[in-house]
Amino acid sequence: MTEQTHKLEADTVEAVVRQQLAKALGGRRGMAEAAVPTILFTATWLSLRELNTALAVSVGAALVLLAVRLVQRSTVQFVVNALFGIGIGWYFVHRSAAAGGSEQDQALAYFLPGILYNGGYAVVLAFTCLIGWPLVGFMVGSITGDPTAWHSDRQVVKLCSRLTWLLVAPCLIRVAVQAPIWLAGSSGSMDPDAAVAALGVLKIVLGWPLQLAALGSMVWLLSRNKTPVASADPATA
């Protein structure tokens, strides 16, 4: 009964995508949980210039958020994502230290995975659009029960391509803005501390606010159409 009700509530492509995007972003709380560790890392580093302390504070904050989620018996997905990001950042810091990098170099290394991730994510999403299998289409497939049936409807493919390109845009903007600052800080053409401060601020400013802007654009696009979700059952077609 629950599954049938869910399908009735999501009888258009637009409704399906709205539901799936809400789950993917985790709402305000999920986005805040992703931002807090970075804010604390940047603030601690800039005030104390102690890299290990900054890492410990960011990890500690994420663990506290995780404990709260566990006590409330709510999903821990977004906190775990934040911890995973911190772990990758720590690995890059460790590699920088092993290569003889200064503390400033190590602090800059903490932000490199995010830049690489956004670049890679943008490439993958753009590639799915260019080959005619936009990633958002699989969100539709996850509801209909057939992961590829949506591809037979050209209107659905076109809509999903537009929505996927809107997800590409924030990633490209982040890379275009952050990568030059990271390179300037690493090469010495910009003060490393100033680069760390700028990257920390930009990671927040270009994080959930930019994602919300993209989501708003998607909602606007979705509100213009009512594309039916094709049934995966041939008998109902």
KEBAVEX-395772 format. One record per residue (C-alpha): residue number from 1; x, y, z. Coordinates in pm, 1 decimal, decimal comma. Layout:
# residues N
<node k="NUM" c1="X" c2="Y" c3="Z"/>
...
This chain:
# residues 237
<node k="1" c1="0,0" c2="0,0" c3="0,0"/>
<node k="2" c1="281,8" c2="238,1" c3="88,7"/>
<node k="3" c1="459,6" c2="179,1" c3="-242,0"/>
<node k="4" c1="139,4" c2="233,1" c3="-438,9"/>
<node k="5" c1="66,3" c2="554,5" c3="-251,8"/>
<node k="6" c1="420,7" c2="676,1" c3="-314,3"/>
<node k="7" c1="383,3" c2="612,4" c3="-687,9"/>
<node k="8" c1="53,8" c2="796,5" c3="-696,9"/>
<node k="9" c1="213,2" c2="1095,2" c3="-529,4"/>
<node k="10" c1="494,4" c2="1085,6" c3="-786,0"/>
<node k="11" c1="295,1" c2="1045,1" c3="-1106,8"/>
<node k="12" c1="498,1" c2="1303,9" c3="-1298,2"/>
<node k="13" c1="868,3" c2="1325,5" c3="-1374,6"/>
<node k="14" c1="878,3" c2="1664,0" c3="-1202,2"/>
<node k="15" c1="736,6" c2="1521,8" c3="-877,6"/>
<node k="16" c1="980,7" c2="1231,3" c3="-886,9"/>
<node k="17" c1="1281,7" c2="1459,4" c3="-930,7"/>
<node k="18" c1="1166,2" c2="1695,9" c3="-655,2"/>
<node k="19" c1="1134,8" c2="1403,4" c3="-413,6"/>
<node k="20" c1="1472,1" c2="1256,7" c3="-505,3"/>
<node k="21" c1="1652,7" c2="1591,8" c3="-486,0"/>
<node k="22" c1="1507,7" c2="1655,4" c3="-140,3"/>
<node k="23" c1="1647,5" c2="1320,5" c3="-26,9"/>
<node k="24" c1="1985,5" c2="1381,5" c3="-191,8"/>
<node k="25" c1="2038,9" c2="1726,5" c3="-33,4"/>
<node k="26" c1="1910,9" c2="1629,8" c3="311,4"/>
<node k="27" c1="1729,8" c2="1957,8" c3="364,9"/>
<node k="28" c1="1869,8" c2="2246,2" c3="568,7"/>
<node k="29" c1="2000,9" c2="2019,9" c3="839,9"/>
<node k="30" c1="2191,2" c2="1795,9" c3="600,1"/>
<node k="31" c1="2354,2" c2="2093,0" c3="429,2"/>
<node k="32" c1="2444,0" c2="2251,6" c3="764,8"/>
<node k="33" c1="2605,2" c2="1927,4" c3="881,3"/>
<node k="34" c1="2820,2" c2="1930,2" c3="568,9"/>
<node k="35" c1="2927,7" c2="2292,5" c3="626,7"/>
<node k="36" c1="3002,7" c2="2299,5" c3="1001,7"/>
<node k="37" c1="3326,2" c2="2090,1" c3="996,6"/>
<node k="38" c1="3474,5" c2="2310,0" c3="721,7"/>
<node k="39" c1="3380,8" c2="2630,7" c3="904,6"/>
<node k="40" c1="3546,2" c2="2505,8" c3="1223,4"/>
<node k="41" c1="3856,7" c2="2380,1" c3="1041,4"/>
<node k="42" c1="3910,9" c2="2715,9" c3="871,4"/>
<node k="43" c1="3839,3" c2="2924,0" c3="1183,2"/>
<node k="44" c1="4066,6" c2="2710,7" c3="1402,7"/>
<node k="45" c1="4352,4" c2="2714,1" c3="1153,0"/>
<node k="46" c1="4335,8" c2="3090,5" c3="1102,1"/>
<node k="47" c1="4322,6" c2="3160,4" c3="1477,9"/>
<node k="48" c1="4572,7" c2="2903,5" c3="1611,3"/>
<node k="49" c1="4783,6" c2="2806,1" c3="1306,8"/>
<node k="50" c1="4774,7" c2="2448,5" c3="1442,1"/>
<node k="51" c1="4683,8" c2="2209,1" c3="1163,9"/>
<node k="52" c1="4634,3" c2="1901,6" c3="1382,8"/>
<node k="53" c1="4412,6" c2="2099,3" c3="1617,5"/>
<node k="54" c1="4205,9" c2="2227,0" c3="1326,4"/>
<node k="55" c1="4160,7" c2="1873,1" c3="1195,6"/>
<node k="56" c1="4073,4" c2="1744,6" c3="1542,8"/>
<node k="57" c1="3812,5" c2="2017,3" c3="1592,3"/>
<node k="58" c1="3647,1" c2="1945,9" c3="1256,6"/>
<node k="59" c1="3640,4" c2="1571,1" c3="1324,6"/>
<node k="60" c1="3512,5" c2="1629,2" c3="1678,4"/>
<node k="61" c1="3227,9" c2="1846,1" c3="1550,3"/>
<node k="62" c1="3129,4" c2="1583,1" c3="1294,1"/>
<node k="63" c1="3133,0" c2="1312,6" c3="1563,3"/>
<node k="64" c1="2907,9" c2="1523,2" c3="1787,0"/>
<node k="65" c1="2664,7" c2="1569,4" c3="1498,1"/>
<node k="66" c1="2680,7" c2="1195,3" c3="1435,7"/>
<node k="67" c1="2603,9" c2="1119,4" c3="1800,7"/>
<node k="68" c1="2301,6" c2="1351,3" c3="1789,7"/>
<node k="69" c1="2173,4" c2="1174,1" c3="1479,4"/>
<node k="70" c1="2217,3" c2="835,6" c3="1646,4"/>
<node k="71" c1="2035,9" c2="946,5" c3="1962,4"/>
<node k="72" c1="1749,4" c2="1080,1" c3="1751,5"/>
<node k="73" c1="1754,0" c2="762,5" c3="1540,4"/>
<node k="74" c1="1757,8" c2="966,4" c3="1220,8"/>
<node k="75" c1="1964,5" c2="910,2" c3="907,0"/>
<node k="76" c1="2339,2" c2="951,4" c3="954,1"/>
<node k="77" c1="2410,8" c2="969,2" c3="579,9"/>
<node k="78" c1="2499,6" c2="1338,4" c3="564,9"/>
<node k="79" c1="2721,5" c2="1334,0" c3="874,8"/>
<node k="80" c1="2899,9" c2="1025,4" c3="743,8"/>
<node k="81" c1="2950,7" c2="1209,0" c3="413,4"/>
<node k="82" c1="3110,3" c2="1496,8" c3="606,4"/>
<node k="83" c1="3336,3" c2="1255,7" c3="796,7"/>
<node k="84" c1="3435,9" c2="1088,2" c3="471,2"/>
<node k="85" c1="3524,5" c2="1427,7" c3="324,4"/>
<node k="86" c1="3734,8" c2="1511,7" c3="631,2"/>
<node k="87" c1="3907,8" c2="1174,5" c3="601,8"/>
<node k="88" c1="3999,2" c2="1237,4" c3="237,8"/>
<node k="89" c1="4118,3" c2="1587,1" c3="332,8"/>
<node k="90" c1="4334,1" c2="1441,2" c3="612,0"/>
<node k="91" c1="4487,4" c2="1193,6" c3="365,0"/>
<node k="92" c1="4587,3" c2="1477,8" c3="131,2"/>
<node k="93" c1="4728,8" c2="1668,3" c3="430,2"/>
<node k="94" c1="4929,0" c2="1359,8" c3="529,0"/>
<node k="95" c1="5063,7" c2="1321,2" c3="176,1"/>
<node k="96" c1="5165,0" c2="1686,1" c3="169,7"/>
<node k="97" c1="5346,5" c2="1648,1" c3="502,9"/>
<node k="98" c1="5521,6" c2="1332,3" c3="380,0"/>
<node k="99" c1="5642,3" c2="1526,2" c3="77,0"/>
<node k="100" c1="5795,1" c2="1790,2" c3="303,0"/>
<node k="101" c1="5525,6" c2="2053,0" c3="261,0"/>
<node k="102" c1="5497,5" c2="2336,6" c3="511,5"/>
<node k="103" c1="5196,3" c2="2372,5" c3="739,7"/>
<node k="104" c1="5054,4" c2="2625,2" c3="495,0"/>
<node k="105" c1="5096,8" c2="2372,2" c3="213,4"/>
<node k="106" c1="4926,0" c2="2108,9" c3="425,8"/>
<node k="107" c1="4635,6" c2="2341,3" c3="504,9"/>
<node k="108" c1="4592,8" c2="2410,1" c3="133,8"/>
<node k="109" c1="4603,8" c2="2035,1" c3="66,0"/>
<node k="110" c1="4294,0" c2="1996,4" c3="283,6"/>
<node k="111" c1="4088,8" c2="2184,4" c3="22,4"/>
<node k="112" c1="4226,7" c2="2005,5" c3="-284,5"/>
<node k="113" c1="3995,4" c2="1698,4" c3="-267,6"/>
<node k="114" c1="3686,4" c2="1919,9" c3="-281,0"/>
<node k="115" c1="3812,4" c2="2094,2" c3="-593,9"/>
<node k="116" c1="3899,6" c2="1762,4" c3="-758,7"/>
<node k="117" c1="3565,6" c2="1612,6" c3="-656,8"/>
<node k="118" c1="3366,1" c2="1897,6" c3="-808,4"/>
<node k="119" c1="3571,9" c2="1882,3" c3="-1126,0"/>
<node k="120" c1="3527,0" c2="1507,2" c3="-1157,6"/>
<node k="121" c1="3156,7" c2="1523,7" c3="-1071,0"/>
<node k="122" c1="3099,8" c2="1790,9" c3="-1335,4"/>
<node k="123" c1="3279,4" c2="1582,9" c3="-1598,5"/>
<node k="124" c1="3076,0" c2="1270,2" c3="-1516,7"/>
<node k="125" c1="2742,9" c2="1454,7" c3="-1516,0"/>
<node k="126" c1="2824,0" c2="1637,1" c3="-1839,6"/>
<node k="127" c1="2929,6" c2="1308,1" c3="-1999,1"/>
<node k="128" c1="2594,2" c2="1145,8" c3="-1913,3"/>
<node k="129" c1="2418,1" c2="1433,5" c3="-2089,2"/>
<node k="130" c1="2643,2" c2="1422,3" c3="-2393,9"/>
<node k="131" c1="2582,8" c2="1050,2" c3="-2447,0"/>
<node k="132" c1="2207,0" c2="1094,0" c3="-2403,1"/>
<node k="133" c1="2172,8" c2="918,2" c3="-2066,6"/>
<node k="134" c1="2145,6" c2="1210,5" c3="-1819,3"/>
<node k="135" c1="2197,3" c2="1108,4" c3="-1458,5"/>
<node k="136" c1="1870,8" c2="1262,2" c3="-1337,9"/>
<node k="137" c1="1688,5" c2="1014,4" c3="-1560,4"/>
<node k="138" c1="1794,0" c2="733,5" c3="-1330,1"/>
<node k="139" c1="1612,9" c2="912,7" c3="-1046,5"/>
<node k="140" c1="1296,3" c2="862,2" c3="-1250,5"/>
<node k="141" c1="1389,5" c2="499,1" c3="-1304,9"/>
<node k="142" c1="1433,9" c2="443,5" c3="-931,6"/>
<node k="143" c1="1065,9" c2="528,2" c3="-882,4"/>
<node k="144" c1="914,0" c2="349,2" c3="-1180,8"/>
<node k="145" c1="1101,8" c2="28,6" c3="-1102,6"/>
<node k="146" c1="1274,1" c2="15,1" c3="-1441,9"/>
<node k="147" c1="1605,7" c2="205,9" c3="-1441,0"/>
<node k="148" c1="1613,4" c2="255,5" c3="-1819,8"/>
<node k="149" c1="1248,7" c2="269,9" c3="-1936,9"/>
<node k="150" c1="1247,4" c2="650,7" c3="-1913,8"/>
<node k="151" c1="1499,5" c2="665,9" c3="-2197,0"/>
<node k="152" c1="1235,4" c2="564,9" c3="-2451,2"/>
<node k="153" c1="1051,0" c2="894,0" c3="-2396,6"/>
<node k="154" c1="1235,4" c2="1177,0" c3="-2576,4"/>
<node k="155" c1="1057,5" c2="1447,0" c3="-2373,8"/>
<node k="156" c1="1168,7" c2="1288,2" c3="-2047,6"/>
<node k="157" c1="1526,5" c2="1256,4" c3="-2173,9"/>
<node k="158" c1="1526,0" c2="1622,8" c3="-2275,4"/>
<node k="159" c1="1390,3" c2="1735,2" c3="-1939,1"/>
<node k="160" c1="1636,8" c2="1518,9" c3="-1745,4"/>
<node k="161" c1="1925,2" c2="1652,7" c3="-1955,1"/>
<node k="162" c1="1834,1" c2="2010,8" c3="-1866,3"/>
<node k="163" c1="1808,0" c2="1922,0" c3="-1498,3"/>
<node k="164" c1="2142,4" c2="1741,9" c3="-1505,1"/>
<node k="165" c1="2312,3" c2="2042,8" c3="-1666,7"/>
<node k="166" c1="2176,8" c2="2253,1" c3="-1379,4"/>
<node k="167" c1="2358,0" c2="2017,9" c3="-1139,9"/>
<node k="168" c1="2677,1" c2="2057,6" c3="-1344,5"/>
<node k="169" c1="2674,6" c2="2437,9" c3="-1316,6"/>
<node k="170" c1="2753,8" c2="2470,4" c3="-940,1"/>
<node k="171" c1="3043,3" c2="2225,3" c3="-973,2"/>
<node k="172" c1="3195,5" c2="2417,7" c3="-1263,4"/>
<node k="173" c1="3159,6" c2="2748,7" c3="-1077,4"/>
<node k="174" c1="3332,4" c2="2608,1" c3="-768,0"/>
<node k="175" c1="3624,9" c2="2477,8" c3="-970,9"/>
<node k="176" c1="3653,0" c2="2798,6" c3="-1175,6"/>
<node k="177" c1="3667,0" c2="3013,1" c3="-860,1"/>
<node k="178" c1="3858,3" c2="2791,5" c3="-616,0"/>
<node k="179" c1="4118,5" c2="2626,8" c3="-838,6"/>
<node k="180" c1="4302,2" c2="2952,0" c3="-930,6"/>
<node k="181" c1="4319,8" c2="3051,4" c3="-562,3"/>
<node k="182" c1="4452,0" c2="2709,1" c3="-464,2"/>
<node k="183" c1="4713,0" c2="2721,7" c3="-740,4"/>
<node k="184" c1="4813,3" c2="3076,8" c3="-644,1"/>
<node k="185" c1="4852,0" c2="2980,7" c3="-278,3"/>
<node k="186" c1="5049,6" c2="2667,4" c3="-364,8"/>
<node k="187" c1="5281,8" c2="2848,3" c3="-604,9"/>
<node k="188" c1="5350,9" c2="3135,8" c3="-365,7"/>
<node k="189" c1="5201,4" c2="3404,4" c3="-589,7"/>
<node k="190" c1="4938,5" c2="3451,6" c3="-316,3"/>
<node k="191" c1="4992,1" c2="3446,9" c3="57,9"/>
<node k="192" c1="4912,8" c2="3086,3" c3="166,0"/>
<node k="193" c1="4719,6" c2="3198,4" c3="475,2"/>
<node k="194" c1="4509,3" c2="3433,0" c3="263,8"/>
<node k="195" c1="4449,4" c2="3148,6" c3="19,2"/>
<node k="196" c1="4338,7" c2="2914,9" c3="301,8"/>
<node k="197" c1="4104,6" c2="3183,1" c3="437,9"/>
<node k="198" c1="3959,3" c2="3249,4" c3="92,8"/>
<node k="199" c1="3912,3" c2="2879,3" c3="21,2"/>
<node k="200" c1="3743,7" c2="2823,4" c3="355,8"/>
<node k="201" c1="3499,1" c2="3107,1" c3="297,5"/>
<node k="202" c1="3436,8" c2="3007,6" c3="-64,1"/>
<node k="203" c1="3376,7" c2="2644,5" c3="30,4"/>
<node k="204" c1="3084,1" c2="2764,8" c3="242,7"/>
<node k="205" c1="2959,8" c2="3042,9" c3="14,3"/>
<node k="206" c1="2978,7" c2="2823,0" c3="-294,4"/>
<node k="207" c1="2847,4" c2="2521,6" c3="-106,0"/>
<node k="208" c1="2483,7" c2="2499,5" c3="-2,3"/>
<node k="209" c1="2387,1" c2="2853,7" c3="-115,5"/>
<node k="210" c1="2498,6" c2="2774,1" c3="-469,9"/>
<node k="211" c1="2330,7" c2="2434,3" c3="-447,3"/>
<node k="212" c1="2009,0" c2="2603,1" c3="-335,7"/>
<node k="213" c1="2031,2" c2="2840,9" c3="-631,7"/>
<node k="214" c1="2064,9" c2="2543,7" c3="-865,6"/>
<node k="215" c1="1776,9" c2="2369,7" c3="-688,6"/>
<node k="216" c1="1563,4" c2="2683,6" c3="-725,1"/>
<node k="217" c1="1634,0" c2="2685,8" c3="-1097,6"/>
<node k="218" c1="1538,5" c2="2321,0" c3="-1117,5"/>
<node k="219" c1="1215,2" c2="2378,1" c3="-926,5"/>
<node k="220" c1="1131,2" c2="2662,7" c3="-1165,5"/>
<node k="221" c1="1196,4" c2="2438,0" c3="-1463,6"/>
<node k="222" c1="997,0" c2="2154,6" c3="-1308,4"/>
<node k="223" c1="701,7" c2="2381,4" c3="-1232,9"/>
<node k="224" c1="658,0" c2="2458,1" c3="-1603,0"/>
<node k="225" c1="586,7" c2="2101,2" c3="-1713,4"/>
<node k="226" c1="383,5" c2="1794,9" c3="-1619,8"/>
<node k="227" c1="561,1" c2="1505,2" c3="-1786,1"/>
<node k="228" c1="387,7" c2="1173,6" c3="-1696,1"/>
<node k="229" c1="599,1" c2="898,0" c3="-1547,2"/>
<node k="230" c1="577,0" c2="596,6" c3="-1774,4"/>
<node k="231" c1="475,5" c2="277,7" c3="-1600,3"/>
<node k="232" c1="731,4" c2="-2,2" c3="-1593,1"/>
<node k="233" c1="452,7" c2="-256,8" c3="-1629,3"/>
<node k="234" c1="369,5" c2="-317,9" c3="-1997,3"/>
<node k="235" c1="17,6" c2="-425,3" c3="-1901,1"/>
<node k="236" c1="-55,1" c2="-74,6" c3="-1770,3"/>
<node k="237" c1="94,4" c2="106,8" c3="-2068,1"/>
